[in-house]
Amino acid sequence: MSSFFAKAAATPAAAVAAGLLLGACNGNNAADNQARGTMPADSTAAHVPAPAPANSPLTIVAEINAPQITGVAVAPGGKIFAFSPRWDYNPTNPVALVTGKNTLAPYPDAKWCMWNDSLHNEPQKHWICPQAGYVDTKGHLWIVDPASPGLKYTVPGGPKLVETDPATSTVVRTIAIPESVAPRKSYLNDVRIDLQNNYAYMTESGTGSLVVVDLKTGTSRALLKQQPSTLPTPGFVTKAQGHALIDPMGKPGSFKADGIALSTDNQYLYYRALSGHELYRIKTDILRNPALSAAQVNAAPEKLPDAPACDGMEIDSKGNLYLTAFETGAILRRTPDGKTETLVQEERLQWPDTFAWDPDGKSLYFTVSELDLTPNWNKGVAPAHEPFRIYKMAATK
């Protein structure tokens, strides 16, 4: 769901950024951000904000000049969480509780949010590069940390799935994802939790796979590794509102498994690569069955009719699939019969990213990460941009 691609191409600038990340853990000011090649905190100064249409169904929940926000999750009691991976900047609060329209607080505490060279001996106790989170049916927040600062390589021992209790701001448990499942060039991306069967499902965008975690034992497996359903469509040009993502070497961005959604009956997992219009689903009992061979699992995905490219997906109890359609700056809903409806389309939605339902299912939240406006896709220069926002909209019938 959440994309990780601001520095997906291996460039000298990315290597420099990765080195800077390892040397500094808590800084996040405009000067530091400019030095690291990300959007400076004051880059909105000369930008004329896109107007909000008079009939817009969207409410701004939060808007932050920096850092870039990719993921969002909503817990009972109206607690809203934002996620900012350490790509080519170093956010003070990579996992944050939204405390006001323009303010964030570290979650679960400041110590977990710290990461620098002195902490490399405890990679399971700190957010290294947290990408996304998901609130389960008990109200617990699960956080995915691919542990790949600068999008270069994973920190040894760092990839993890962490269960936390928002009611007490405590870590309940940490499940390490071994290198055999999350190799050095992997990037765990988004997660869904099935408490009925005690499993977690994650997309892995670095090499292309689905990662399945048995929550009873803590064991994990990588499935559909570089199978067509987890890989981008060959030749697909990834665009956001007409802007093609081309890296500094002139290579088009091409991105693997990303968006994910779990049906409310926990029977089907929907997923897709970001670069392409192909949409797939697979029965979760196949993913949970360790007796099946790789060939049997690879033969199991069901290709659905094509759908507009998106970053994030979510689903409701009626089987409607929601898409953050970055190509057109829209939020779409795809009905079970394959009809696609536009719920909202605005100039402000510059790369809508990740979804989250509130606990009662009455509101749908999503982030706008402006990923296509990052320097890597703009010849090394960050265009003027609006604040990174979290929006919400009422669920429609």
N, C-alpha and C positions, 0 to 999 in steps of 0.2 A: 504494500500500500504506500508507505512512505518511501520517497525516492532518495537515493544516496549519491546522486550523480553530479554534484557541483564540481567535483574534481575527478571524475571517473577515468579520464585518460591519464596515462602515466607521462607526466611532463616534468622538466626540471623544476618548474615552479611548485609542482605538487610535492616534490622531494624536499624542497626548502621549507614549504609549509609544514610538512610532517615533522621536520626537525625542530621547527619553532614550537610546535605543539608539545613535544616531549620535554622541552626546556622550561615551559611556563604553564602553570596549572590554573591560576585564578584570574588572570587579567582579561578584561573585555572592554577596552575603551576604543574610541575611534582611531587613535593613532596606531594602536596594536593591530586593529583589524585591517587598516590600510596596508600596513607592512606585510600582513599575511595574505593579502590578495583578495580578501572577501569584501563584501559590501561595507563601507564605513558607516558608522552609526549616524553620521550627519548627512548622508547622501540624499536624504529627502528634502534638503534645504531648497534646491532649485527646481524641485519637481512640483508640477501642478497636479494635485490629486484628481484621480478620476471621480467624477460625480456619482453620488448614490442616486439611482433612479427613484423618483417619488413613490413608486409603488413597489419598491424592493421588499421582498419577504425576509431579508437578512438583518440580523442584529449583530453589531460588533461587540464581541465579548472581551477581546483584548487586542491591543495593537502595540507592538514593540519595535523600536527602531533597530535594535540589535540585542541578542543574536538572532539568526535565522531560525524560525520555528518550523519543524517538519511534522511532528505528531501531536495528537491531542487525545486525552481520555477524560471521562467524566465519572466521578464516583458518587455514591450516596451522600446526601447533604449538600449537593451542589458544588463539590470540590472539583475544580478543573485543573488538569495537569498539562504542561507543555514540554516538548522534547526537542533538544537542540544538539545534534551530534557534533563531535569535534572533527569537522572536515578540514577547512583551512582557516579556522578561527578557534578560539579557546573560550567557550562560554563559562561564565562564573557558575551558572546554574543549569547544567545540561539537562537535568530533570528538575522541573520547577512546579511549584504550586502557584497558580495564578491568584494573586492576592488583591488585585485591582486592575483597572483597565490598562494601566501602563506599568504594573509592578509584578515582580516575581520573587518567590522565596525558594531556597534550596530544599529539595526533597530526596530522601527522608530527613537529611541534615546536611550541613556544610561539609562534613568530613567525607561523606559518600560522593559529593560533587567535586572533590579535589582529585587531580591526577597530574603527576609529574614524575621525573626520573627517580625520585627518592621513594616512590610508592610501588615500584615495579615488582617488589616481592609479595605484594598482596593485590593482585589484579582482580580477585573475586570480591573485594571489599570496596570498590570504587567504580563510579561510572567512567568508563574510558571513552566510549563513543556511542551513547545511548540513542537509539533510532526511533523507537515507538513504544506505546503501551496499550494495554487493553484491560478493561474492568470486567471481571467475571460475574457470575450470577450471585456470588456471595458478597460482592462489593470489594473484593481484593483487586489491587492493581498489579498487573504483571508487566515487567519492563524488559525489552529486548536490548541487549548490549552486544553488537557485533565486534566491539573492541578493535576497531580498525581506524585509529586516528589518522587524519590526512588521507584516508582511503588508499593506503599503501599496502600494509600487511597487518594481519591481526597480531595483537600483543599475545605472546605465549601465555596460555592459561586464562586469557581474558574473556573470550566469548561466553555469554551466560544468559540465562532467563531467570529473572528475579521476581519472586512473589512478595508483595508488600501489603500492609494493612493501612489504608488511608485514615482509618479511625484513630489510630495510635501513632501514625508516622513511623512505623517500624518495619524492618525487613523480616519476613516470615521464614523464607528459605531462598537459597541460591542454587540453581542447577547449572553446573558447568557443562558447556557443550564442547566435547573433545575435538582435537584437531582432525581426527578421522572423519568427523561429521562437518566441522567448520574449519576447512583448511586455511592456510595462511592467506590465500587470496579470496577468501569467502567474505560475504557481508550479509549477516542475518538482518532481515528487513522488517517484517511485520508479523503479528502473531494473533491467533485466535485460541481461546481456551474452551475446552469441552469438559465440564465437571461431571457430566452424566457418565462418561467413559474414562475420565481422568487422563486426558491427553491434551497436549498442546500441538498446534500446527503453525509452522513458520515458513515464510518464503525466504530463500537465500539467493541474493542477487549478484553476488560476486562471481560465482561459477555457474549458477543456474541449477536449483534443486528445490525440493520441499523438505523441510526438517520436521520430523515427528518425534515428540518427546512423551514418554510414558511417565506421567506425573507420580505414579505410585513408586516406581523404582528409580526415577531420575535418568534412565537410559534414553539415548536418542539415536535416530537413524536418519541418514540422508537418502531420499528417494527421488526418482525421476531426474537423476543427475544428467544434465545436458540432453534431456529428452526434448523433442520439439516443443512440447507444451510449456517448458520453462525457459525457452530461448527466444530471442527476438526474431521477427520476420526478416529474412534476408532482403536487403535493399530498402527497408522501411526508413523513411526520413522522419525523425521525431521533430515535431513543430509545436510551438505554443503561440496561438493567435497569430499565425503566419511567420513566426520567427523560427527558423531552422536551427537546431542545436549542432553547431560545428565547433570542434575543439581547436586549440591554437595550431595544431599540425594540419588542419584542414580536413579532419576525419569526422564524419557524422556520428553523433551520439547513438549508441545502440545498446539497449538496456534489457536485462534478463528478468526473471521472475520477481514480481513486486506486489501487485494488488492481490488481496485475499479476503474472502468472506466465508463464514460458516453458517449454513442454514440453521434456523432456530430449532429444528428437531435433531441437529447434530449429525444428520445422515450424509450431507454433501459438503464438500469443500470446493468453493469457486476460486479460481486463481488465473493469472495471466502474466505474460511478460509485458513490460511497460511499452516497448517499441513494437507495436503491431496492433491489429484489430481482432486477433484471435482471442476467443474466450473459452475456458475449459472448466469442467467440474469433474470431481472424482468421488466415489463413495468412500467415506471415512473408514468403513470397516476394512477396506482394502489397505489403507494406509496403516491401520493398526495391526495388521496380520503379519507377524514376522516370518511365518512359514512360507509366504509367497516369494518367489524368485524375483530378481530385478526385471527379468523379461516379462513376467506376469503383471507386475505393477506398471511397467512401461506400456503395456497393452491396454490398461484400464481407463485412462482419461477419456472423457466424453467431450468431443468438440461441439460447442454450441454455435449457433449463428453468430457471425461477427458482430462486434459492438465497438463504438468509438473508443479510441485509445484513452486510457485513464491511468492515474497514479493509485488512487485509493478506491476501495469498494466496501460496501456494507449491504446488509440484507435485512428485510423485515419479516414479520411473522406470516405475511401473505406470499412470500417468495419474490417480492419486488427487489431488484438489485439496483443499488445506487452507485453512480460512477462520478468521480471527480474528473471531468473531461477537460484536460488542459489544452487540447487542440483548439477549443472554441471558448474557453473561459466559462464553463457551464457546469451545473450540477444536473445530472440526468438520472432518470429512473427507467429501468428496463423491466417490463412486466413479465410474468411467467410465460406468456404467449409470444414473447420476443418483440413486443412493441416498445419503442424507446420514446420517452417523453422528456421534454426540457422543463425542469422545475424552475430554474433561474439561470440567466446568462447575463453577465455584466463585464464591463471593461475592468472593473476592480479585481476580478477573479483571475489574476495573473499566476498561473500554475496552482490551481486548487490541488491540495495534496492528500490529506488523511482525514477519514471520518471517525466519529464516535457518537453513539447514541447516549442520551442521558439515561439514568437507571429506569425511569418510568416509560421510556420509549416515546415521549411526547415531542422531543426536540432532537434534531440532528445537528451535530457540531462538525466543523471541518476547518482545516488550516489552509492558508494561502502562503506558500513558501517562496514564490517568485524565483524558482530554481533556474529558469531560463535567463534570468537577468544577472546571474553570478558571472564573475570575470572569465571563468573558463570557457563560457559559450559566447563571449563578447570581446574576443581578441585581447584578453587580459585586463579589460577595463570594466568596472561596474557601472552600468547606466544608472541614471537617477531612478529612484524607486520609492514606492510607498512603504509604510511600516508593514512588518509581517503581522498578519492578523489571524485571529480565531473568530469565526462567525458561527452563528446558530440560526436555524430556521425551524419553524413548526413542522412537525410531521404532517404530511398530507394524506388524505384518505383516497 
